[in-house]
């Protein structure tokens, strides 16, 4: 769902003072709202997590495919040996 069509929820969060000050400075420096800065940072974390999960999934299925190929070698060799 795109940002323009998704609903927005208002939240109250507590941050350590130094982190809140950093957020204020960065939002001012970038000329964006604190909400946008936090949302953008969370989107980056979300994208990194989705990529990490995708990589883990690809590795899992690659191992599964390799295991299946290894398990099938004996049967394939037997068929080929018998002129199959």
C-alpha positions as CSV (number, residue, x, y, z in Angstrom):
1,X,0.0,0.0,0.0
2,X,1.5,3.4,-0.9
3,X,2.1,6.0,1.7
4,X,-0.5,8.3,0.1
5,X,-3.3,5.8,0.4
6,X,-2.3,4.2,3.7
7,X,-3.8,5.2,7.0
8,X,-1.7,7.1,9.5
9,X,-1.7,6.4,13.2
10,X,-0.6,9.0,15.7
11,X,1.7,7.6,18.4
12,X,3.3,8.9,21.5
13,X,6.8,7.7,22.1
14,X,9.4,8.3,24.7
15,X,13.0,8.8,23.7
16,X,16.2,9.5,25.7
17,X,16.8,13.2,25.8
18,X,20.0,13.0,23.6
19,X,18.2,11.0,21.0
20,X,15.2,13.4,21.0
21,X,17.7,16.3,20.5
22,X,19.4,14.5,17.7
23,X,16.0,13.8,16.0
24,X,15.1,17.5,16.3
25,X,18.4,18.6,14.8
26,X,18.3,16.1,12.0
27,X,14.7,17.0,11.1
28,X,15.6,20.7,11.1
29,X,18.7,20.1,9.0
30,X,16.8,17.9,6.5
31,X,13.8,20.3,6.5
32,X,11.4,17.4,7.3
33,X,9.1,16.7,10.2
34,X,10.2,14.5,13.0
35,X,7.4,12.1,12.0
36,X,8.8,11.8,8.4
37,X,12.3,11.3,9.7
38,X,11.3,8.5,12.1
39,X,9.0,6.9,9.5
40,X,11.9,6.9,6.9
41,X,14.3,5.4,9.4
42,X,11.8,2.7,10.3
43,X,11.2,2.0,6.6
44,X,14.9,1.4,6.1
45,X,15.0,-1.0,9.1
46,X,11.9,-2.8,7.7
47,X,13.5,-3.1,4.2
48,X,16.7,-4.5,5.7
49,X,14.7,-7.0,7.8
50,X,12.7,-8.1,4.7
51,X,16.0,-8.5,2.7
52,X,17.5,-10.5,5.6
53,X,14.5,-12.8,5.6
54,X,14.5,-13.2,1.8
55,X,18.2,-14.1,1.9
56,X,17.6,-16.7,4.6
57,X,14.7,-18.2,2.6
58,X,16.8,-18.4,-0.6
59,X,19.6,-20.1,1.4
60,X,17.1,-22.6,2.9
61,X,15.6,-23.5,-0.5
62,X,19.0,-23.8,-2.1
63,X,20.1,-26.3,0.6
64,X,16.8,-28.1,0.1
65,X,17.4,-28.3,-3.7
66,X,21.0,-29.4,-3.1
67,X,19.9,-32.1,-0.6
68,X,17.3,-33.4,-3.1
69,X,19.8,-33.5,-5.9
70,X,22.3,-35.4,-3.7
71,X,19.6,-37.8,-2.6
72,X,18.6,-38.4,-6.3
73,X,22.0,-39.2,-7.6
74,X,21.9,-42.8,-6.6
75,X,18.6,-43.4,-8.3
76,X,19.7,-41.6,-11.5
77,X,23.0,-43.5,-11.6
78,X,21.0,-46.8,-11.2
79,X,18.7,-45.9,-14.1
80,X,21.6,-44.9,-16.3
81,X,23.6,-48.1,-15.5
82,X,20.6,-50.2,-16.6
83,X,20.3,-48.4,-19.9
84,X,17.2,-46.6,-18.6
